[in-house]
């Protein structure tokens, strides 16, 4: 049995259904909500048989979140006695359930961080000794979600336990929190366990690991294990391993393999205990269209916390980061942070097309500061990847060598430079950029953002009235702008002082 559930909630209109869906989704209490309109409900209410048209919400979440979902729904539902029912998901497609866990894991991990990650792990370890089987299973799942060195140590200890249940939970969780060869061997050893259920779990875990080393071990289990169930899962795991993406573990080895295959490299830099990385893996890398496209690359996972030299070599400043490289290790494109799958697919397509690499553009821009296109593309890439300090000289080149904005990028470069300088606390220079932009291009398409940023810069410089004036101009000229709300909040604070 999994720890996933489907919540069923009825309400009187589609508008309310959409509102309820937003409540649970924005609070990270569910991964997905389906709204089924046109439900005809027949029910008893206050002694009378009633009938009415309703909408049904199907809320995909975890059992751990069900109480919070109930509280959130009851707080805003229009019914006095709302229907809130949870049904356990006995089994589901592995990647979908992994995505479901990841989608709702963020809030749980944030809460764990607030109350101390150590306390959360202590609680999970304590519940592993519960007398209730379901509690023990949920504790093992929570430990696998938390990850980290203490989780690894706990699963390593359990894998040598005299209890078959503990060994089974350990082989199911260990390869989710560790990628070392040592722990892969520990799970391999359980293929010889005296309990068939443990062997079954080991074969399943190896099939989900994506490790090519497991193929011959599973072939042996499929051929000779005494249990028919173990042989069957070994065969299923072999099928998965043979068609799914293989992750390499060494960047040096993968570059050599890429040259041999004449393919490009996808290097995924991650941090094992990062909730963002886990969410990125489940929501983006595990998406079918992304996984399918990745089959055309030689893929490598790089632990950025351990392989710091490689992270520095490629200027990886955070995780998750995906680099697209050629066989010589030259960067063709990158995607930084929690990018959407469409953006990652676009970067992968860019690399496959063999378009000019970032470093080639960078060399062009350095050799020719007057090459406005090269400088803008380098600056845009650096900004997109969070490397703002590297973008500054290229933004200045665009502004200097295309004062008339013939390229159409100069105004954007002034805005971007102002934002970067503001982030660095250089508010006087940032304000000058915004003032120049408004003076030279008063009909700039993003004038609302310029006014907002200029107002904040002036306030940061102690120019209270000028800052207020800029924000008030924004609210008058662009009442529907997305930044008006923030501007209004700033003006309220100013008025309260």
C-alpha positions, 0 to 999 in steps of 0.5 A: 500500500502506498501513502497516496490518497484521492480526496473527493469533495463536492460543491455547488458550482464550478466557480466554487470548485475552482476556488477550492482547487486553488486553495489546496494547490497554492498551499502545496497541499495537493499535486493535482485537482480534477474538477468533474462538472455535471454531477447529479447528487441524490441525498438525504438532508434534514429528513428530506430526500434532495437532488441537486447539480454539483461539481466533484473535486478529485484531489491527488495528495498524500495521506500525511496532507489529508488532515491539512486538506480537510482544514483548508476546505472546511475553512472556505467551503460554502456547505455547512457539512461539506463532503470530504472523503479520502480513498487510499491509492493501493497502487499506481504508476511509479513515476506519477506517484513519485511526481505526486510526492514531489509536488506536495513535498515542498511544504513538508520539507519547509516545515521540517526545516523550520522545526529542525530537520534533525527533529523530523528524522528523529521522529521518523526513526522513532516511528519505525519502532511503532507497533502499527505496520502502516505507521512504520511504512509511512515512517520509512517513506518519510525518511526516504523523502527527507534523505541526508546522511542520517537517513542513509545510515538508518537504512544501512543499519536496517538492511542488516536487521534480523527482521525481514520487514526492516530489510525490505523497507531498507532496500526500498529506501536506500537507493532513493537517498544514496547513489554510492557504489557501496550502497548499490552493493548492499541492495544487490546482496539482498537478492540472496536474502532468505525472504522472498519478499526482501528479494522482490523489493531488492529487484524492484529497487534495482530496476528503479535505480537506473544503474546499468550495473544491475542488469546482469544481477537482475538477469540472474534473478530472473533466471534462477530465483526460487520465487516466481514473484521475484523472477517476474519482478526481475524481468519487469525491472530488466525491461525498465532498465533496458529502455530507460535513461542511464545516468553516468556518475563521472563527468570525465567518463561521460565526455569520453563516451560522448565522443565515442558515440558522437553525441552531446552530454546532459550534465545534471548538477544536484545537491542530494538533500535539496528539496528543489532538486527532488522536485525538479527531478520528479516534475521536470526530468521525470516528465515523459517528453523530457525523459524521451528527449534525454535518450538522445544525450549521454547523461551524467549526474554530478553531486555539486556538493561533493564534486566542487572542482567540476562545479567551479570549472563550469561556474555552477552556482546553485542546484538544480543546474543542467548543462548541455555540453559537446564531447569536448566539454564545451558548454552549448546551453544551460538551464538553472533552477526550477525551470519549466520542462518547456524551457529545458526542452528548448535548451536541449533542442538548441544544443542538438541544433549545434547552434553557437555555444555560449563560450563562442558567443562570449569570445565574440563579445570579448573580441568585439565589444561593438558586436551588439548581438553577441553582447546581448545574447551573452548578457541575456544568458548570464541574467537567465542563469543568475550570473548577474555580475558577468552580465554587466560589461556586456549590457554596458557594451550594448548600451554604448555601441547602440545608443539609437536602439537600432537593434531593439535591445538597448532599452531592455539592456538599460532596464536589466542593468538598472535591476542588476545594479539595484540588486548590488545596492548601487541605487544611484546608478540604478536610478540613473539607468531608469531615468535615462530609459524614460527620457529616451524611450517614454513609450517603452513597452515595460514602462510600468516596471521601470517606474516601479524600480525607479520608485524603489531606487529613489526610496532607497536613496532617501528621496521619499517624495520622488519615490512616492511620485514615481509609484503614484504615477505607476498606479495612475498610468498602469492600473492593471499592471502586475506590479501595481499591487506591490506599489500600493503596498509600498505607498501604504507603508509610506502613508503610515509613517 
